[in-house]
Amino acid sequence: MTARGKPPRKPRVLAFDVFGTVVDWRSSIARDSATFLDRIGRRDIDPAAFADAWRFRYIDVMAAFAASGRGFVTLDVLHREMLDEALRAENIDPSTLDDALLDDWNHAWSRLAPWPDSVAGLTRLKAGFPIVTLTNGNISLMLAMARQAGLPWDALLGAEVTRAYKPDPRAYLGTAEVLAIAPEELCLVAAHHSDLAAARACGLSTAYVDRPDEYGGRPAPDADAAQAWDWTADSLTELATLLGC
């Protein structure tokens, strides 16, 4: 696939959304949740449906967090709150479960498997550009995930560094500032149109990577936010080819 509306020059740094773009959260969370649901005696709950219920609280939680004026907390904290809510929706009181079990279950987000092209694609892209995360995930989570999945990041950046969650403009502009580059010199690579739209509004360049299986083959919830992004690819290896890596 060729670049669309390609800007006059390549970016200086590539910044990556991680959940869904680089790693397959749904299959991974369903796999781990199957184990934990079995441990608490709830084999009647579909692990994939539970993974969806846990993740789909994310959009509402991000919106509520931005509006609440709440002091910054890491995504690990928010994921645990979302886990508790997902359990309550299944008539499971999290206070009756072992804290160590819940903590381990929550850390499933650090054990996400990469998409088949991710490690090879990132390795190729790293040969031509600095590659960093621009994620709502906290650094300890991203570090554990990188070591587990073999993700060759140059730096772990995102919400914990900028103290702002995407799509807050501070998340994008703050990342460019930390890297000492202009916003237009930073390219967000993401599988989510809404994330890319927010980045573009801040002056970043944009690269879309299609992940049709992120939601189990269902349409993405932000499909109506699609635009003609600067680069569009079906994989990170294809993006590497487009960018000459």
Residue pairs with C-beta under 8 A, 6 or more apart in sequence:
1 232
1 233
1 234
1 238
1 242
2 242
3 230
3 231
3 232
3 242
4 228
4 229
4 230
4 231
4 232
5 228
5 229
5 230
6 230
6 231
7 184
7 205
7 230
10 129
10 243
10 244
11 129
11 184
11 185
11 186
11 187
11 205
12 129
12 130
12 181
12 185
12 186
13 129
13 130
13 131
13 132
13 179
13 181
13 185
13 186
13 187
14 125
14 129
14 130
14 131
14 132
14 187
14 189
14 207
15 131
15 132
15 133
15 134
15 157
15 175
15 186
15 187
15 188
15 189
15 204
16 22
16 122
16 131
16 132
16 133
16 134
16 135
16 188
16 189
16 190
17 134
17 135
17 166
17 188
17 189
17 190
17 191
17 192
17 195
18 133
18 135
18 137
18 142
18 145
19 25
19 109
19 112
19 135
19 136
19 137
20 191
20 192
20 211
20 214
21 189
21 190
21 191
21 192
21 209
21 211
22 114
22 115
22 118
22 122
22 151
22 236
23 112
23 113
23 114
23 115
23 118
23 145
23 149
24 112
24 113
24 114
24 115
24 213
24 214
25 51
25 55
25 109
25 112
25 214
26 48
26 51
26 52
26 55
26 213
26 214
26 215
26 216
27 113
28 108
28 111
28 112
28 113
29 51
29 54
29 55
29 108
29 109
29 112
30 47
30 48
30 50
30 51
31 47
32 105
32 108
32 111
33 47
33 50
33 51
33 54
33 105
33 108
34 47
36 101
36 104
36 105
37 43
37 45
37 47
37 50
39 101
40 92
40 97
40 101
42 90
42 92
45 90
48 216
50 86
50 90
52 215
52 216
53 86
53 89
54 79
54 82
54 83
54 86
57 82
57 85
57 86
58 82
59 221
61 78
61 81
61 82
62 136
62 165
62 166
62 167
65 78
65 165
66 165
66 168
72 159
72 163
72 164
74 138
74 140
74 141
74 159
74 160
75 109
75 136
75 137
75 138
75 141
75 159
76 106
76 107
76 109
76 138
76 140
76 141
79 106
79 109
80 102
80 103
80 106
83 94
83 102
83 105
83 106
84 94
84 102
87 93
87 94
87 97
88 94
94 102
107 141
107 144
109 137
109 141
109 145
110 140
110 141
110 144
110 145
110 148
111 144
111 145
111 148
112 145
112 149
113 149
114 149
114 150
114 151
115 211
115 235
115 236
117 235
117 236
117 237
118 149
118 151
118 236
119 149
119 150
119 151
119 152
120 236
120 237
121 235
121 236
121 237
121 238
121 239
121 240
122 131
122 151
122 152
122 153
122 236
123 152
124 236
124 237
124 240
124 245
125 131
125 236
125 239
125 240
125 243
125 245
126 152
126 154
127 245
128 240
128 243
128 244
128 245
129 243
129 245
130 154
130 155
130 179
131 152
131 153
131 154
132 153
132 154
132 155
132 156
132 157
132 175
132 179
133 142
133 153
133 155
133 156
133 157
133 158
134 157
134 158
134 166
134 171
134 172
134 175
134 188
135 142
135 157
135 158
135 159
136 158
136 159
136 165
136 166
136 171
137 145
137 158
137 159
138 158
138 159
138 160
139 156
139 158
139 160
139 161
142 153
142 156
142 158
143 156
145 151
146 152
146 153
146 156
157 175
157 178
157 179
158 171
158 175
159 165
159 166
159 171
161 174
161 175
161 178
162 170
162 171
162 174
162 175
162 178
163 170
163 174
164 170
164 171
164 174
165 171
166 172
166 195
166 198
167 194
167 195
167 198
169 198
169 201
169 202
172 183
172 186
172 188
172 198
172 199
172 202
172 204
173 183
173 202
173 203
175 186
176 182
176 183
176 185
176 186
176 204
179 186
182 203
183 202
183 203
183 204
184 203
184 204
184 205
186 204
186 205
187 204
187 205
187 206
187 207
187 230
187 231
188 195
188 196
188 199
188 204
188 205
188 206
188 207
189 207
189 209
189 236
189 239
190 196
190 199
190 206
190 207
190 208
190 209
191 208
191 209
191 210
191 211
191 214
191 220
192 220
192 222
193 208
193 220
193 222
193 223
193 224
193 225
193 226
193 227
194 222
194 225
196 206
196 208
196 225
196 227
196 229
197 225
197 227
199 206
200 206
200 227
200 229
205 230
206 229
206 230
206 231
207 229
207 230
207 231
207 232
207 233
207 239
208 229
208 231
208 232
208 233
209 233
209 234
209 235
209 236
209 239
210 232
210 233
210 234
214 220
215 221
231 239
231 242
231 243
233 239
233 241
233 242
